[in-house]
């Protein structure tokens, strides 16, 4: 497992539609999953999608855990999701703060579905179905957008919903 460089906004790969994985057991895909796990951990992320490391595949890691970027995140085992899809979603949307490893230094207040039902293939080739809610549902939707060339800034309702990461830490995390 080796952390990979994370590409940043402006790199054309972030705006491309990612391709589905045909052979999950291909050693290139298995290595990509391991490297994505290492990358999200090293970067203090809670999720990462393959396009963020310049690999245009529909592979994401959801790895919610408290860290300096998200001190109140719930803890879960890092999970690789291949060719995921949203089967159903709640009618309720909630606006909350998001950042992105590919857009360092800023956060935005983004509306997302409160609950989603998803289906994906795990790294062993088994189909999984899950109900995700709140913060973990938000992570999934954020990473899923990367498969379609969408970044969280595209989802903002207003430019007034943008803050620097410094102000986010001060105002939101530490309530100063």
HUDA-V566113 format. One record per residue. N is the residue number from 0. D_CENTER is the distance of its C-alpha to the mean C-alpha in Angstrom with 1 decimal. Layout:
((N,D_CENTER) (N,D_CENTER))
This chain:
((0,19.3) (1,18.9) (2,16.2) (3,15.6) (4,15.8) (5,12.8) (6,13.9) (7,14.1) (8,14.6) (9,17.9) (10,17.3) (11,18.0) (12,15.6) (13,12.7) (14,14.9) (15,15.9) (16,15.4) (17,14.1) (18,16.8) (19,16.9) (20,17.7) (21,21.4) (22,22.3) (23,19.8) (24,22.5) (25,22.9) (26,23.0) (27,20.8) (28,17.9) (29,18.6) (30,18.8) (31,15.5) (32,13.9) (33,15.9) (34,15.1) (35,11.3) (36,12.1) (37,14.5) (38,12.4) (39,9.6) (40,12.7) (41,14.8) (42,12.5) (43,12.1) (44,8.4) (45,6.9) (46,4.0) (47,4.5) (48,5.9) (49,9.7) (50,10.6) (51,9.4) (52,12.3) (53,14.5) (54,14.4) (55,14.4) (56,13.6) (57,11.7) (58,10.3) (59,7.0) (60,7.2) (61,6.6) (62,8.8) (63,9.8) (64,13.0) (65,15.1) (66,15.1) (67,16.5) (68,13.5) (69,13.0) (70,16.4) (71,16.5) (72,13.4) (73,14.7) (74,15.1) (75,14.1) (76,14.6) (77,11.8) (78,11.5) (79,11.3) (80,10.9) (81,13.0) (82,13.9) (83,12.3) (84,13.7) (85,14.1) (86,17.7) (87,18.4) (88,17.3) (89,19.2) (90,21.2) (91,20.2) (92,17.6) (93,16.8) (94,16.2) (95,14.4) (96,13.1) (97,9.8) (98,9.5) (99,7.8) (100,9.0) (101,10.4) (102,12.2) (103,13.9) (104,16.4) (105,15.5) (106,13.9) (107,14.2) (108,15.3) (109,13.3) (110,14.7) (111,12.8) (112,14.4) (113,15.4) (114,15.5) (115,14.5) (116,16.0) (117,14.2) (118,15.7) (119,14.6) (120,16.5) (121,16.2) (122,17.3) (123,20.8) (124,21.0) (125,21.2) (126,19.9) (127,18.1) (128,17.9) (129,16.3) (130,16.3) (131,13.4) (132,14.3) (133,13.7) (134,10.9) (135,9.4) (136,9.8) (137,8.2) (138,4.8) (139,5.6) (140,7.0) (141,4.7) (142,3.1) (143,6.7) (144,8.1) (145,7.7) (146,10.1) (147,12.5) (148,12.6) (149,11.4) (150,10.0) (151,10.0) (152,13.6) (153,14.6) (154,14.1) (155,16.2) (156,19.6) (157,21.4) (158,21.3) (159,22.8) (160,19.4) (161,18.3) (162,19.2) (163,19.2) (164,17.3) (165,20.8) (166,21.8) (167,18.7) (168,19.7) (169,23.3) (170,23.2) (171,20.4) (172,19.9) (173,23.6) (174,25.3) (175,27.7))
